[in-house]
Amino acid sequence: MLTLTDILEILGVVAVAVTLVLVLQFRRRGKADHDLHYSTENVCPHLKPALDLLLERGNRVKSVGQVAREFPLEIHLVGKFDPQGLYDELKMEPPAQVSERGVLFCKDDWCEIHPGE
């Protein structure tokens, strides 16, 4: 037979589990909002039209950041796109280019937009 202590312990475990799920959802949503805001504010003006078009088409920012100061700002997206096709569609010009790694790249401002998988 369950005692009052057992019942309280079960209720406590359930409350902690529910709280954990809610906190993780809030954290994930907050990070997604931060990444979207950070990427739209910090993308270089040469690649901004490409990022805006991709976001309008339903791509989402997966992650954004810089490994170190000597590396470019990397914006990783969820959703595939053809960097060369987008470059041609928007009639982009240097310093924006498609790198040999298959990403949109601005060599002046050190900024990259990576297609998703």
PyMOL commands that set and color helices and strands:
alter all, ss='L'
color gray80, all
select helices_A, chain A and resi 4-42+48-56+83-89
alter helices_A, ss='H'
color red, helices_A
select strands_A, chain A and resi 60-65+73-78+96-98+104-106+111-114
alter strands_A, ss='S'
color yellow, strands_A
deselect
rebuild
show_as cartoon
